[in-house]
C-alpha cells in the first residue's frame, strides 16, 4: 500500500514539474504574438498618418497650382495610393464613398457562395473593415447613398430593396413587391422617392418592371411595365423623370425616359449611328443625358453620346478610346469620366472631349468591377474582379 501511494505521489510531482516547466515557453510564445500584433498596429497607424499627410500635400499643391495656372505641361495621371485584399473573397459589384471621404462602401459577389454577398464599410486610409451591413444575406447588384449621406439603399437578388443606416450598418427597412431580381436603384435628389428595376427572362417567366416607392413609408406608389428588360435606372435631378437603359436582344440597346408621377413614356433615345447605348446617366446639372456606345467588348471605337434631357434631341457624339465597358462614372464636378476598358485598365477621360487623360494599369484578369469618385474628386476607388480594392489619386 505504501509503495502504491508513493508511486502516485511521485507521478503527481513529476507532472507538476512538467507543467511548471512548460509555463515559461507558452508565456514566451504569447509575448511574441503580442509583439507582432503591436508592430502591425503601429505600422497601420503610421500608414494612415502618411496617407492623410499625402492627401494634405495634394490639396496644398492643387491650391498653389490654381494660383499659378497649373504646373507647366504636367499631364494628368493616376498614382496608386493604397490597395488591399477583400478578405470576403468577392467580386465588387457596386461602390461609393462617404460624404466626408473617410469611408468606402463596397458590395461583393462570391462565386463560392452565389446566394450570399453583402455590403461592407472600409476605412479609406487603411482598408480596414469597419462593419458589415446586417441582415444582408443576398447578393447586392447595386446600391446608392442618400443625398444627406445617412442611408444606403440597395437592390438585391432576393427580389427586395433594403435600406440601412450608413453610420452603423443597421437595417432600417425592407421593400418587398418585385417579382424578380432587383438590378438597379436610385434615390431622388430630396431623398423622398426610390426607383428600382427588376428583370428576369427564362422559359418559365419574363418579368420586366420598374417600381416607384415612397422612401419614408416604404409604400409602392406605381409600377411601370417596360416592353423590354431595363438594366439601370436613374431619377432626374428635378424629380420629373426616370431614365432607363433598356436591353436590346435582337436590336440595339436604347435609353428610355418615363414621367416619374405618371409612368408615361416620353422619349426613346438612340445612337444616330444605330449602335447600342449603355449606362444612361444624367449630367450633374440635369440638362443632359450621357451614354456610352455598346462595343460588345470588341476593339472598336466607342463614343460618348449626349442628348438634351428635356427634349431628347441628340446633341453630340464624341469618339473615344476603343473597347470601353462598364462601369463608368462621372466625377462630382462633371469634368471627368472614369471607366473600365477592354484591356482591363482603368481610364480617366475628359467628359467634354473624350480624350483619355490617365490610365491605371491593372494585372491581367483584374479589370474594374465598380468605380466611385471621392466627394472632392481628388481620388477614386476601384474594386476589381480579383478580390482587390485600390485607391487612385488623380494628379492634375
C-alpha positions in Angstrom: 0.0 0.0 0.0 2.8 2.4 0.8 4.6 1.6 -2.4 1.5 2.3 -4.5 0.8 5.6 -2.8 4.5 6.6 -3.1 4.3 5.8 -6.9 1.3 8.0 -7.4 2.8 10.8 -5.3 6.0 10.7 -7.4 3.9 10.8 -10.7 2.0 13.8 -9.4 5.2 15.6 -8.5 6.7 14.8 -11.9 3.5 16.0 -13.8 3.6 19.3 -11.7 7.2 19.8 -12.6 6.5 19.3 -16.4 3.5 21.7 -16.3 5.6 24.4 -14.5 8.4 23.9 -16.9 6.1 24.5 -19.9 4.7 27.8 -18.5 7.7 30.0 -19.5 7.6 28.6 -23.0 3.9 29.3 -23.6 4.3 32.7 -22.0 7.2 33.5 -24.3 5.1 32.4 -27.3 2.2 34.7 -26.2 4.6 37.6 -25.7 5.9 37.0 -29.3 2.4 37.1 -30.7 1.6 40.2 -28.8 4.7 41.9 -30.0 3.9 41.1 -33.6 0.3 42.4 -33.2 1.6 45.6 -31.6 4.0 46.1 -34.5 1.2 45.6 -37.1 -1.0 48.1 -35.2 1.8 50.6 -35.1 2.6 50.2 -38.8 -1.1 50.6 -39.7 -1.3 53.8 -37.7 1.9 55.1 -39.4 0.4 54.2 -42.8 -2.8 56.0 -42.0 -0.9 59.1 -40.9 1.2 59.1 -44.1 -1.8 58.7 -46.3 -3.5 61.6 -44.5 -0.4 63.7 -44.9 -0.2 62.8 -48.6 -3.8 64.0 -49.1 -2.9 67.3 -47.3 0.1 67.8 -49.6 -2.0 67.1 -52.7 -4.6 69.6 -51.5 -1.9 72.3 -51.0 -0.5 71.6 -54.4 -3.9 72.0 -56.0 -4.3 75.4 -54.3 -0.9 76.6 -55.4 -1.5 75.3 -59.0 -4.8 77.2 -59.1 -2.9 80.4 -58.3 -0.2 79.9 -60.9 -2.4 78.4 -63.6 -1.3 74.9 -63.0 2.0 73.1 -63.4 3.7 73.7 -66.7 2.8 70.9 -69.2 2.3 68.4 -66.4 -0.1 65.7 -67.7 -3.0 64.3 -65.6 -2.1 60.9 -64.2 -3.0 58.3 -61.7 -1.0 57.4 -58.7 -1.8 54.2 -56.8 -2.1 55.3 -53.1 -3.4 52.2 -51.4 -4.5 48.7 -52.2 -6.0 45.9 -50.1 -7.3 42.4 -50.4 -11.1 41.9 -49.9 -11.0 39.1 -47.3 -14.6 38.3 -48.1 -13.3 36.9 -51.4 -15.9 38.7 -53.5 -16.1 40.4 -56.9 -17.2 44.0 -56.3 -20.5 45.0 -57.9 -21.0 48.5 -56.6 -19.0 51.2 -54.7 -19.5 54.6 -53.1 -17.6 56.9 -50.8 -19.0 58.7 -47.7 -19.5 62.4 -47.9 -16.5 63.1 -45.6 -14.3 60.8 -47.7 -13.3 58.7 -44.8 -15.2 55.5 -45.5 -15.6 53.4 -48.6 -18.6 51.1 -49.2 -18.3 48.0 -51.4 -20.8 45.3 -52.3 -19.4 41.9 -53.2 -20.4 38.7 -55.0 -18.7 35.4 -54.3 -18.7 32.6 -56.8 -18.3 30.2 -53.9 -21.5 31.4 -52.3 -23.7 32.9 -55.1 -26.6 33.3 -52.8 -24.5 35.3 -50.4 -22.9 38.7 -50.6 -23.3 41.9 -48.7 -22.0 45.4 -48.2 -19.1 46.3 -46.1 -17.7 49.6 -44.9 -13.9 50.2 -45.1 -11.6 52.8 -43.6 -10.4 54.8 -46.6 -7.0 55.3 -45.1 -6.1 51.7 -44.1 -8.6 49.4 -45.9 -9.7 48.0 -42.5 -13.2 46.6 -42.3 -15.3 48.8 -40.1 -18.5 46.9 -40.2 -20.8 44.7 -42.4 -24.4 45.6 -43.1 -26.7 43.5 -41.0 -29.3 41.1 -42.5 -27.8 41.5 -45.9 -28.0 37.8 -46.8 -28.4 38.2 -50.6 -26.2 39.2 -53.5 -26.4 43.0 -54.0 -26.4 44.3 -57.6 -26.2 48.0 -56.9 -26.6 50.4 -54.0 -26.8 54.2 -53.7 -26.2 56.8 -50.9 -29.0 59.2 -49.8 -28.0 62.8 -50.5 -27.5 63.5 -46.8 -25.2 60.5 -46.6 -27.1 58.9 -43.7 -28.7 56.0 -45.5 -27.9 53.4 -48.2 -30.5 51.7 -50.4 -29.6 48.5 -52.3 -31.2 46.3 -54.9 -30.9 42.6 -54.0 -31.0 39.2 -55.7 -33.8 38.0 -53.3 -36.2 40.4 -55.1 -36.1 43.0 -52.4 -34.8 46.5 -51.7 -33.2 47.2 -48.4 -32.3 50.4 -46.6 -29.6 50.7 -44.0 -28.1 53.3 -41.6 -24.9 54.2 -43.3 -23.2 55.0 -40.0 -23.9 51.7 -38.3 -25.0 49.2 -40.9 -28.3 48.7 -39.1 -31.2 47.6 -41.3 -33.9 50.3 -41.3 -36.5 48.9 -43.8 -37.0 46.2 -46.4 -39.1 46.9 -49.5 -40.9 43.9 -50.9 -43.0 43.8 -54.1 -40.8 42.9 -57.0 -41.2 39.6 -58.8 -37.6 39.3 -60.0 -34.0 40.2 -59.0 -33.7 44.0 -58.3 -30.8 45.0 -60.5 -30.7 48.8 -60.1 -31.9 51.5 -57.7 -31.8 55.3 -57.4 -32.9 57.9 -54.8 -34.4 61.3 -55.8 -32.5 64.5 -55.0 -34.7 65.2 -52.0 -34.5 61.5 -50.8 -38.3 61.2 -50.9 -38.6 58.7 -53.8 -36.9 55.4 -54.7 -37.0 54.0 -58.2 -36.0 50.4 -58.8 -36.0 48.0 -61.7 -36.2 44.2 -61.8 -36.0 41.8 -64.6 -35.8 38.1 -65.3 -36.1 36.2 -68.6 -36.4 32.4 -68.6 -38.5 29.6 -70.1 -40.9 29.9 -67.1 -41.4 33.7 -66.9 -40.5 37.1 -68.3 -40.5 39.8 -65.7 -39.9 43.5 -66.6 -40.9 46.0 -64.1 -39.9 49.4 -62.7 -41.3 50.4 -59.2 -41.6 53.9 -57.7 -41.6 53.9 -53.8 -42.1 56.3 -51.0 -38.7 56.3 -49.3 -40.1 57.2 -45.9 -43.1 54.8 -45.6 -42.0 52.1 -48.0 -45.3 52.3 -49.9 -45.3 51.2 -53.5 -46.6 54.3 -55.4 -46.7 52.9 -59.0 -45.4 50.3 -61.4 -44.1 50.7 -64.9 -44.1 47.8 -67.3 -41.4 48.4 -70.0 -41.5 46.3 -73.1 -38.0 45.0 -72.5 -35.8 44.4 -69.5 -34.2 47.6 -68.0 -30.7 47.1 -66.6 -30.2 50.5 -65.0 -32.4 53.4 -63.8 -31.8 57.0 -62.6 -34.0 59.8 -61.4 -33.6 63.3 -62.9 -32.3 66.0 -60.5 -35.6 67.8 -60.8 -37.5 64.6 -59.9 -39.7 64.7 -63.0 -38.4 61.8 -65.0 -36.8 58.3 -64.8 -34.2 57.3 -67.3 -33.5 53.7 -68.0 -31.0 51.6 -70.0 -33.1 49.1 -72.0 -31.7 45.8 -73.2 -31.9 45.2 -77.0 -31.7 41.5 -77.6 -32.2 41.4 -81.4 -31.9 45.2 -81.8 -29.5 47.9 -80.5 -29.8 48.8 -76.8 -31.5 52.1 -76.2 -32.4 54.7 -73.5 -36.0 55.4 -72.5 -37.5 58.2 -70.4 -40.7 58.0 -68.3 -42.5 60.6 -66.2 -42.0 59.9 -62.5 -45.5 60.9 -61.5 -47.5 59.0 -64.1 -45.2 56.4 -65.5 -45.9 57.6 -69.1 -43.1 57.0 -71.6 -41.9 60.3 -73.0 -38.7 59.7 -75.1 -36.7 56.9 -76.7 -33.0 57.9 -77.2 -30.9 56.0 -79.7 -27.5 56.3 -81.3 -27.7 58.1 -84.7 -25.2 55.5 -86.0 -27.5 52.7 -84.9 -25.2 51.3 -82.3 -26.4 50.2 -78.9 -26.2 52.5 -75.9 -25.2 51.6 -72.4 -25.4 53.0 -68.9 -27.5 56.1 -69.1 -26.5 58.9 -66.6 -27.8 62.4 -66.0 -25.2 65.2 -66.1 -24.7 67.0 -62.8 -26.8 69.9 -63.8 -29.6 67.6 -65.1 -29.6 69.2 -68.6 -28.0 66.4 -70.5 -28.3 62.6 -70.6 -25.0 60.8 -71.2 -24.5 57.3 -72.5 -21.7 55.1 -74.0 -22.0 53.1 -77.2 -22.1 49.4 -76.8 -18.9 47.9 -78.3 -19.8 44.4 -77.3 -16.3 44.1 -75.8 -14.7 44.4 -79.2 -11.7 46.5 -80.0 -13.7 49.1 -82.0 -14.1 52.8 -81.4 -16.6 53.7 -78.8 -18.3 57.1 -78.2 -19.8 59.3 -75.6 -23.3 60.3 -76.7 -25.2 63.3 -75.2 -28.9 64.1 -75.5 -31.0 67.1 -74.3 -32.7 65.8 -71.1 -35.8 67.9 -71.8 -36.4 67.3 -75.5 -34.5 64.1 -76.2 -32.7 65.8 -79.0 -29.3 64.3 -79.9 -26.6 66.9 -79.0 -23.3 65.4 -80.0 -21.2 62.2 -80.3 -17.6 62.2 -79.1 -15.3 59.5 -80.4 -13.3 57.9 -77.7 -10.9 55.0 -77.0 -11.5 51.5 -78.2 -13.5 48.9 -76.4 -14.9 50.6 -73.3 -17.0 48.5 -71.0 -19.0 49.2 -67.8 -18.7 50.5 -65.2 -18.4 54.2 -65.9 -19.0 57.1 -63.5 -19.0 60.9 -63.8 -16.9 63.0 -61.4 -18.6 65.3 -58.9 -17.8 68.4 -60.9 -18.9 66.8 -64.2 -15.5 67.3 -65.9 -14.2 63.7 -65.9 -15.4 60.2 -66.6 -13.8 57.1 -65.2 -14.4 53.7 -66.7 -13.0 50.3 -67.4 -11.5 49.3 -70.7 -11.2 46.2 -72.9 -7.6 45.7 -71.9 -8.7 45.7 -68.2 -7.2 49.1 -67.4 -8.8 52.0 -65.5 -9.4 55.0 -67.7 -9.8 58.7 -66.8 -11.0 60.9 -69.6 -12.2 64.4 -70.3 -16.0 64.5 -70.4 -16.0 67.4 -72.8 -13.6 66.0 -75.4 -13.5 62.2 -74.7 -9.7 62.5 -74.6 -8.0 59.9 -72.3 -6.2 61.8 -69.6 -4.8 58.9 -67.4 -4.6 55.1 -67.5 -4.3 52.9 -64.4 -2.7 49.6 -65.3 -4.1 46.6 -63.6 -2.8 43.0 -63.6 -4.4 40.6 -66.1 -7.8 39.4 -65.0 -8.3 42.3 -62.6 -10.5 44.7 -64.6 -12.7 47.1 -62.6 -16.0 45.8 -61.3 -17.0 49.0 -59.7 -15.7 52.6 -59.5 -16.5 55.6 -57.3 -15.1 59.1 -57.0 -14.4 60.8 -53.7 -16.7 63.7 -53.0 -13.9 66.3 -53.8 -12.9 64.4 -57.0 -9.3 64.2 -55.9 -9.2 60.4 -55.9 -11.3 57.3 -56.8 -11.7 53.8 -55.5 -11.8 50.8 -57.9 -12.9 47.4 -56.9 -11.6 44.8 -59.4 -12.5 41.2 -60.3 -9.7 39.6 -58.4 -10.9 40.5 -54.9 -8.8 43.7 -54.5 -9.7 47.3 -54.0 -7.4 50.2 -54.9 -7.4 53.9 -54.2 -6.0 56.0 -57.1 -5.1 59.7 -56.6 -5.8 61.9 -59.6 -2.8 64.1 -60.1 -3.7 67.1 -62.3 
